[in-house]
């Protein structure tokens, strides 16, 4: 019995040590950007060029991911949202929502190569399906469809019609399926990336909304952040909800790291939730990190494991009017920055 107790104590010490290793993330720096009262959106890190892209309403700020020094910008972009890079072509694609267009640019020089009109309105999230179709997919947030673009030709090659409502992000399983969530309807849509036909609609309840999205291709799981403090985990083969671990409030972004099994969500309550995938159906909160105001989006540098979150300061909320019954607080000019988080 004494030997068993010694073994159990040793196992507990190992597990405690592992938990400690998972909880070492900390804010390690700030990259000031500044600017006017414009709001921000998605971030993206290109590991090849070391460029950090930050959507800043009328343009995409491009920084050195290692130093925070500004390299350039992609502009004009009215209502800037997402960026995707196609490394084998040396091209990038950035969404300009109010123009219903994508800006195709040179991934090294940042020079604009073409303006590609989408087949819907307000293109938001933009992703490259590197593992399978080698196509760019732009989620048209206001028209319920997805525009498919050939990155070599720089041309639209298809449209996927899904639904009405506010579409958010997209992810791929590498086996011919794509997943898109809907913030207004608390639903997730599945379509075939080869036929471009819709396959299924999956409810996200008890999650409310659906914003950030990431896919675990190995274990056939898809993660979506929901506004009511839940991360909803679904089986990508059946749509069954297998877990709903608690996270911070009103998260917009999520990252899954297959090598470590860690999941990061960026939350509007000025926190980042870090969870561990103990099994495909079991998830454990290992750390809640204080971040900053407005840090709802997230990107990871795959080369270093560092995480970037956009943040800033807000003034008082304006009084409601009949035209704007739920006004947003204004951004304090000069306050926009990128928070750097390191393991």
C-alpha positions in Angstrom: 0.0 0.0 0.0 2.9 2.3 0.8 4.4 1.8 -2.6 1.0 2.5 -4.3 0.7 5.8 -2.3 4.2 6.8 -3.4 3.3 6.1 -7.0 0.1 8.1 -6.8 1.9 11.0 -5.2 4.4 10.9 -8.0 1.6 10.9 -10.6 -0.1 13.8 -8.9 3.2 15.8 -8.9 3.7 15.1 -12.6 0.1 16.2 -13.4 0.6 19.3 -11.2 3.8 20.1 -13.1 2.0 19.7 -16.5 -0.8 21.9 -15.4 1.7 24.5 -14.3 3.4 24.4 -17.7 0.0 25.0 -19.4 -0.5 28.1 -17.2 2.6 30.1 -18.0 1.2 32.5 -20.6 1.7 36.1 -19.8 1.5 39.5 -21.5 5.0 40.1 -22.7 4.6 43.3 -24.8 2.6 45.9 -26.5 2.9 47.1 -30.1 1.4 50.7 -30.3 -0.3 51.6 -33.6 -2.5 54.6 -32.8 -4.6 56.3 -35.4 -8.1 57.9 -35.2 -11.4 56.6 -33.8 -11.5 53.7 -36.2 -12.3 50.2 -34.8 -10.4 47.0 -35.5 -11.1 43.4 -36.5 -9.1 40.2 -37.5 -5.4 39.7 -37.1 -3.2 37.3 -39.1 0.4 36.3 -38.9 2.4 35.2 -42.0 5.2 33.0 -40.6 7.2 33.2 -43.9 7.5 37.0 -44.1 7.0 37.6 -40.3 4.3 40.1 -41.2 1.5 40.7 -38.7 -1.7 42.0 -40.4 -4.2 44.0 -38.3 -7.5 45.1 -39.8 -8.0 48.8 -38.9 -11.3 49.8 -40.6 -10.0 51.8 -43.6 -6.8 49.8 -44.0 -4.7 46.8 -42.9 -1.8 47.8 -40.8 1.2 45.5 -41.4 3.8 45.2 -38.7 6.9 43.2 -38.1 5.7 40.3 -35.9 8.9 40.2 -34.0 9.4 43.9 -33.2 6.1 45.6 -33.8 7.7 48.1 -36.2 5.2 49.1 -39.0 6.2 47.8 -42.4 3.4 49.2 -44.5 -0.3 48.9 -45.1 -2.9 47.6 -47.5 -5.2 50.5 -48.4 -7.8 51.7 -49.1 -10.0 49.1 -47.6 -13.4 50.3 -46.5 -14.5 48.2 -43.5 -11.4 46.0 -43.3 -12.0 42.5 -42.0 -9.9 39.5 -42.7 -6.6 38.4 -44.5 -5.5 35.1 -45.9 -2.1 34.3 -47.4 -1.4 31.8 -50.2 2.3 31.0 -49.6 3.0 29.0 -52.7 1.7 31.9 -54.9 3.2 34.7 -52.7 -0.2 36.4 -52.7 -2.5 37.7 -50.1 -6.3 38.4 -50.0 -7.8 41.0 -47.8 -11.6 41.8 -47.4 -12.9 45.3 -48.0 -16.5 44.8 -46.7 -18.2 48.0 -47.8 -16.7 47.5 -51.3 -18.0 43.9 -51.5 -14.5 43.0 -52.7 -11.2 41.3 -51.9 -7.9 43.0 -52.4 -5.4 40.6 -53.9 -1.9 41.8 -53.0 1.8 40.7 -53.2 2.6 39.1 -49.9 6.2 40.6 -49.9 5.8 44.1 -51.3 2.1 44.6 -50.2 1.4 46.1 -53.6 -2.2 45.6 -54.8 -2.4 43.2 -57.7 -6.2 43.2 -58.3 -9.6 44.0 -56.8 -11.9 41.0 -56.9 -15.6 41.6 -56.5 -17.3 39.0 -54.4 -20.7 37.4 -55.1 -22.2 38.7 -51.9 -22.2 41.7 -49.5 -19.7 42.6 -46.7 -17.0 39.9 -47.1 -15.8 39.3 -43.6 -13.7 36.2 -42.7 -11.2 35.1 -45.4 -9.5 31.7 -45.3 -7.3 29.6 -47.5 -8.0 25.9 -47.7 -4.3 24.8 -47.9 -4.9 21.1 -47.1 -7.4 20.3 -49.8 -8.9 22.5 -52.5 -6.2 25.2 -52.6 -8.9 27.9 -52.9 -9.7 31.1 -51.1 -13.1 31.3 -49.3 -14.6 34.7 -48.4 -17.6 34.6 -46.0 -20.1 37.3 -47.1 -21.4 38.3 -43.7 -24.5 40.1 -44.8 -25.8 38.0 -47.7 -25.6 34.5 -46.3 -23.2 33.1 -48.9 -19.5 32.3 -49.5 -17.4 33.3 -52.5 -14.8 30.9 -53.8 -11.7 32.3 -55.5 -8.9 30.6 -57.5 -5.8 32.3 -56.1 -3.7 31.5 -59.2 -6.1 33.1 -61.7 -7.4 35.7 -59.2 -10.9 35.0 -60.3 -14.2 33.9 -58.7 -14.9 30.3 -59.4 -18.0 29.6 -57.4 -20.5 30.6 -54.7 -22.0 28.6 -51.8 -25.5 29.7 -50.8 -26.1 29.0 -47.1 -28.7 31.1 -45.3 -29.7 34.6 -44.1 -28.3 36.2 -41.0 -24.8 37.3 -39.9 -22.3 34.8 -41.1 -19.0 34.9 -39.2 -16.0 32.6 -39.7 -15.1 29.5 -41.7 -12.9 26.5 -41.2 -12.0 23.3 -43.0 -11.5 19.6 -42.0 -9.1 18.8 -44.9 -11.5 16.1 -46.1 -13.8 18.1 -48.3 -15.9 19.8 -45.7 -16.2 23.5 -44.6 -17.9 24.9 -41.6 -19.4 28.4 -41.2 -21.1 29.8 -38.1 -24.0 32.3 -37.8 -23.9 34.8 -35.0 -27.6 35.8 -35.3 -29.1 32.3 -35.6 -26.8 30.3 -33.3 -26.2 27.8 -36.1 -23.3 26.2 -38.0 -23.5 25.3 -41.7 -21.6 22.6 -43.4 -20.8 22.5 -47.2 -18.9 20.3 -49.6 -15.8 22.2 -50.8 -15.7 20.3 -54.1 -19.4 20.4 -55.1 -20.0 23.7 -53.2 -23.4 22.3 -52.1 -24.7 22.8 -48.6 -24.8 19.6 -46.5 -26.2 20.3 -43.1 -27.3 22.9 -40.6 -26.4 22.3 -36.9 -27.9 24.1 -33.9 -25.4 25.5 -31.4 -27.7 25.6 -28.4 -27.0 25.9 -25.5 -24.5 28.3 -27.1 -25.9 31.7 -28.1 -24.5 33.1 -31.3 -21.4 31.8 -32.9 -18.3 33.8 -33.8 -14.8 32.4 -33.5 -14.2 29.0 -35.2 -11.4 26.4 -35.3 -11.1 22.8 -36.4 -9.4 19.8 -35.0 -9.0 17.7 -38.1 -7.4 14.7 -36.4 -10.2 14.1 -33.9 -13.0 15.4 -36.1 -14.0 18.3 -33.9 -15.0 21.9 -34.6 -15.0 24.6 -32.0 -17.1 27.8 -32.0 -17.1 30.6 -29.4 -20.5 31.8 -28.3 -21.6 35.0 -26.7 -22.9 33.5 -23.5 -19.5 32.3 -22.2 -19.4 28.9 -23.8 -17.1 27.1 -26.2 -19.3 24.7 -28.2 -17.5 21.6 -29.5 -19.2 19.5 -32.2 -18.4 16.3 -33.9 -17.6 17.2 -37.5 -19.1 13.9 -38.8 -22.5 14.1 -37.1 -23.0 17.7 -35.8 -23.5 16.3 -32.3 -22.4 18.7 -29.5 -19.9 16.8 -27.3 -18.8 19.5 -24.9 -19.6 23.1 -23.9 -16.7 24.3 -21.6 -17.0 27.7 -20.0 -14.9 30.6 -21.4 -15.0 34.3 -21.0 -17.9 36.4 -22.1 -18.6 37.4 -25.8 -15.5 35.8 -27.4 -14.8 36.5 -31.1 -11.7 34.5 -31.7 -10.5 30.9 -31.0 -7.2 29.1 -31.8 -6.6 25.3 -31.5 -3.0 24.0 -31.3 -2.9 20.3 -32.3 0.6 19.7 -30.9 -0.2 20.8 -27.4 -4.0 20.3 -27.3 -4.4 23.9 -26.1 -7.3 26.1 -27.0 -7.2 29.9 -26.7 -10.3 32.2 -26.8 -10.2 36.0 -26.9 -13.0 37.5 -24.8 -14.7 40.9 -24.6 -14.4 40.8 -20.8 -10.7 41.6 -21.2 -9.6 38.1 -20.7 -8.1 35.2 -22.7 -9.3 31.7 -21.8 -6.8 28.9 -22.2 -8.2 25.3 -22.2 -6.7 21.9 -22.6 -8.2 19.1 -24.7 -7.9 16.1 -22.4 -9.8 14.0 -24.9 -11.9 14.8 -28.0 -14.9 15.1 -25.7 -13.3 16.5 -22.5 -11.9 20.0 -22.0 -10.3 21.7 -19.0 -9.7 25.4 -18.2 -6.0 25.8 -17.3 -5.7 29.6 -17.2 -7.6 32.9 -17.5 -5.3 35.7 -18.5 -6.1 39.4 -18.2 -5.6 41.1 -21.5 -7.1 44.4 -22.5 -10.1 46.4 -23.5 -11.6 45.4 -26.9 -9.2 42.4 -27.2 -11.9 40.1 -28.8 -9.8 38.9 -31.8 -6.7 36.7 -31.8 -3.9 35.4 -33.9 -1.0 33.1 -33.2 2.5 33.1 -34.6 3.1 29.4 -35.4 6.9 30.0 -35.4 7.2 31.2 -31.8 3.9 30.3 -30.2 3.3 34.0 -29.3 -0.3 35.3 -29.5 -1.5 38.7 -30.6 -4.7 40.5 -29.6 -5.9 44.0 -30.8 -7.0 46.4 -28.1 -7.6 50.0 -27.3 -9.5 52.4 -25.1 -13.1 53.5 -25.4 -14.8 56.7 -24.4 -18.3 57.0 -22.9 -21.2 55.4 -24.8 -23.3 58.0 -26.7 -26.9 58.4 -25.8 -29.3 56.3 -27.9 -31.3 57.8 -30.7 -34.2 56.5 -32.8 -31.7 56.0 -35.7 -29.1 54.3 -33.4 -30.9 52.7 -30.5 -27.8 50.8 -29.3 -24.8 53.1 -29.9 -21.3 51.8 -29.4 -18.7 53.7 -27.4 -16.2 55.7 -29.4 -12.5 54.7 -29.7 -10.1 57.0 -27.9 -7.8 58.3 -30.7 -4.3 57.0 -30.6 -5.1 54.1 -28.3 -5.1 51.2 -30.8 -2.4 48.6 -30.0 -1.5 45.0 -30.3 -1.1 43.0 -27.1 1.6 40.4 -27.2 1.2 37.2 -25.2 4.0 34.7 -24.7 4.3 31.2 -23.2 
